[in-house]
Amino acid sequence: MSEVTVRFLGTGDAFGSGGRFQTCICVESEESRFLIDFGASSLIAMKCQGVNTSDIDAIFLSHLHGDHFGGLPFLFLHEQLVSKRTRPITIAGPPGLEKRVYEAMEAFFPGSSRIQRRFAVDFVELAERTPIEIGKVRATSFPVVHPSGSPSLALRIECGGKVIAYSGDTEWTDALVAAAAGADLFVSEAYYFSKSMKFHLDYRTLMDHRAELRCGRLMLTHASEDLLGRLGELEAECAQDGQWFIV
């Protein structure tokens, strides 16, 4: 069993509430270094926190909203033009992933999806509840409730003998129980403190189901101004940009 480090590069919502970067989590073990989600501001967050883009082996995406995958066009151009990357990278996520990424690239930088890159990009579609191995990392996805133009997923990722689960964006669903079962760390959306919002999870609802999750450490993310204004009332940890720890 190796040491696994988790670093929260971005913990904010789609609107940068509280001045936070959009969702991006860096996980590092002896076997691999990968990211979970890559929002539009994630390249900036990596630069601010000294994370070398060229060291990343893979990126796992929960769903295809801009604050969770929108940084990829910038990353691909950065790796081609700035870091001169030659190592391959794997992008794993919902069905339709490759098409949506290239559409975003063409919208932002016309012609950028067609250039000959120095590095290979391997797009892997995650089938629900079907484990897949990418290098030394094993990932399983679970369907959640959050319309995004393709299936939205909770992720369960095993590496270095540890299990990290992540809700993505979703309202409460029993799929989260399966994703989080026995996990060493469960990172969950808690958009609002108690306000119920369709397709999103609030802190009160999450805590009502806390005992069902059967996970170890619980960390909240994707925080709105509403939640950030009530941090003193929380009975769970709320992740902060730049926070890191060993699982």
N, C-alpha and C positions, 0 to 999 in steps of 0.2 A: 504494500500500500504506500503510495507516494503522497507527498504534501500537495494539497490543492489550494491555490490562492484565488479568491474572488475579489475583483475590483469593480466598483460601480462607476462607470464612466459617465453615465447619464441616468437620472432618476426622475426627470420631470414628465409632464404631460405633453400633449401636442402643441401647446401654446407657450412653452417655456416658463410656466408658472414659477414664481420665486427665483427667476433667473437661472433655472436649472436646464441642463442639456437634456435632449430627448433620450429615450431608452437605449441603453447600451451597457452590457455587462461583459467584462473580460474574465475568462477563467484560464488558469495556467496550472499545469502539472508537469511532471518530468516528461510525459509522453506527448503533450500537445498544448498549444495555446490557441484558444478560440474565443469568439464573441457570440453573445446571445443578443439578437436584434441590433439594428444599425440605423438609427433615426437620422434625419437630415442633418443634424448638428454633430453627428458622432465623430467625424474626422477632426473637427475642431477640438472636441473633448479629448481625443487621443493625443493631439499635439499638446494641449494644455497639461496633460498628466504624464507626458513622457512615455507613452506606449508606442513602440515601433510598429508601424503598420505592416512592414515586411515580415515580421515575426509571426503574423497570424496565419494559422493553417486553415481555419474554417470559420464560417459565420452561419449560425442557426437562426432562422427567422420564424417568429410566431405567426405573423400575418402581414399582409401587403398594404398597410397604410403608411403614408409618408413619414410619420414619426417613428416608424419601426423598420422601414427598409430604405427610406429615401436618401440615405447617405451613400448608397452604393455607386451611383454615377460619379460622384466626386472621388470616392475611393479608387475606382478603376482608373480614372484619369491620373490621379496622384501616383498610383503604382507604376503606370506606364511612363509618365513624363518627369516625375520628381524622384521617386525612390529607385526607379529602373529595376523593378522587381522581375525576377526570373522564375521564382518558385511558384508552383501551382497553388491555387486556392479553391476550396470547395464552398459553395453557397447552398445550404440545405433549407428547404421551407415548403410552403403549401404548393399544391398543384397549380400550374400556370406561372410559376416563379420566373422562369427564364424570359418568357414573353413580357411580363410586366416590368422586369428590370430593364430590358432593352427598350421598351416603350418610354420609360422614364429617361433613359439616357438620350434618346432621340428628342424628347421634349426639351431637355435642358441644354444639350450640346449636340445639335444635328450632325449626323455622320459619325458620332463617337462610338456607336455600337458596331460599326463595320470596319474599324481600323484593325490592322494586324498587331496583336499584342505580343509582348515578349514573354508573357506568362499565360498559362492555361487556366481557364475558369471551368470548373466542373459543377454544373447545376444538378442538385439531387432533390427530387420531390419526395416528401415524407408522406407515406401512407398511414392513415390513422391506426393506432394501436399495433403497429408493426415495427419492431425494433430494427434499426439499421446501424451498421458499424462504419464509421468514417475514421480511418486510421485506428487509433487506440481508444476512440470515443464511441460510446453506444448511445443512440438517441431513439426515443419513442415519443410519438405525438398523440395527443388526445383532442377530439373535436370540442370546441367551446362555442359560446354564443356571442358572436360579434361580427356582423356583416362587413366584409371588406373586399368583395368582388371575387373572392376565392375562399376556401375553408380557412377559418382561423383556428389556431392550435395552442394548446398548452404543451409544454415540453418537459420531458424527463430525460436528463442527460447523466450518464455514468462515465466517470473518468477517475483514474488514480485510486480506485476503490471507494470513491465517494459518489453520492447521488445528489444532483442539484435539480430541483423542479422549478418551473416558472409558469405562471398562469397566463401570460400574455394579457390581452384585453378581453374581458368577458363579464357578463353578469354571472351570478352564482349558477353553477351546474355541478352535478355529481361527478363529472369527468375530472374535476379538480381533486376529488378524493383519491381517485386512481392514480393521478399524476404525482401527488404528493406523498403517497403511502410509503413510509419508511425512509423518506428523503432526509439527508443530513441538513439540507437547506431548502426551504421553499420561499421563493421570491414571488410575491403576489401584488397585483394591482390593488390599490385602495384609493380610488379616484376622489371620492368625497368622504366626509366623516360619517354622515348618517343619511344623507340625501340619496334616495333611490333613483337611479338613472338607467334606463333601458340600455342593455348591452355593455354596462360597466359595473364594476364591483365597488361597493362602499365599505368602509372600515367596520361599521357596526354589523353588517351582514356577514362579513368575513369572520368576525369574532364569534358570532352566533354559531358558526360551523367549525370553530377552531378545534374542538375535540375530535371531530370526524376526520381531520386531515392527517393525523398520526405521523406528523413530520417532526424533525428536530427544531432547528432554528427557523423562525419566521421573520422575513424582512418585507416591509411594505415599499412599494414604488409607484411610479406614475401618479404622483401627488399633485392635486390642484391647489389653488390658493386657499380653498376652503379647508382642506386637510392640513396644509402647512400652517394655517393659523391656529390649529388646535393640537399641535404636537405634544403639548404638556398633558393632554388628556388621554394619550394613547397608552395601551397596555401591551403594545408590540413595538418592535424597532422599526423606524422609518429610515430607509437608506438615504445617504447623502452623496452628492457628486464627489468623487475622489476617495470615498471610503473603501477600505480594503481589509480583509482578514483571511486567516487560514481556516478552512472548513475542517 
